[in-house]
C-alpha cells in the first residue's frame, strides 16, 4: 500500500458513514477480527482507520444483508459475521 494514496478516517467520519458504534465496541470488534484495525497516529492515542478497509467492511455488511442467511454469507477479511448495532 502506497502511503501517499492512503486516506484515514477518524471516529467522526465513521459516524458519518453510518458506523455508529462506541469506541469500546469498535475495540471489541477489532480484537475479534470483525472490524478493520485502527492505525495509531500519535503517542497520545489519536487513531484513524484506512478508508478503503472501512469501505470494504461496509460492502461486506451490505452484501450479507442482501444475501440473507438462507443463501450463505460471503467470505470476509473481517470474520464474515454479521454485526448488529446496539
Secondary structure in CASP SS format (residue, H / E / C, confidence):
PFRMAT SS
TARGET T0000
AUTHOR 0000-0000-0000
METHOD secondary structure of the structure
MODEL  1
X C 1.00
X C 1.00
X H 1.00
X H 1.00
X H 1.00
X C 1.00
X C 1.00
X E 1.00
X E 1.00
X C 1.00
X H 1.00
X H 1.00
X H 1.00
X H 1.00
X H 1.00
X H 1.00
X C 1.00
X C 1.00
X C 1.00
X C 1.00
X C 1.00
X C 1.00
X H 1.00
X H 1.00
X H 1.00
X H 1.00
X H 1.00
X H 1.00
X H 1.00
X H 1.00
X H 1.00
X C 1.00
X C 1.00
X C 1.00
X C 1.00
X C 1.00
X C 1.00
X C 1.00
X E 1.00
X E 1.00
X C 1.00
X C 1.00
X C 1.00
X C 1.00
X C 1.00
X C 1.00
X E 1.00
X E 1.00
X E 1.00
X E 1.00
X H 1.00
X H 1.00
X H 1.00
X H 1.00
X H 1.00
X H 1.00
X H 1.00
X H 1.00
X H 1.00
X H 1.00
X H 1.00
X H 1.00
X H 1.00
X H 1.00
X H 1.00
X H 1.00
X H 1.00
X C 1.00
X H 1.00
X H 1.00
X H 1.00
X C 1.00
X C 1.00
X C 1.00
X C 1.00
X C 1.00
X C 1.00
X C 1.00
X C 1.00
X C 1.00
X C 1.00
X C 1.00
X C 1.00
X C 1.00
X C 1.00
X C 1.00
END
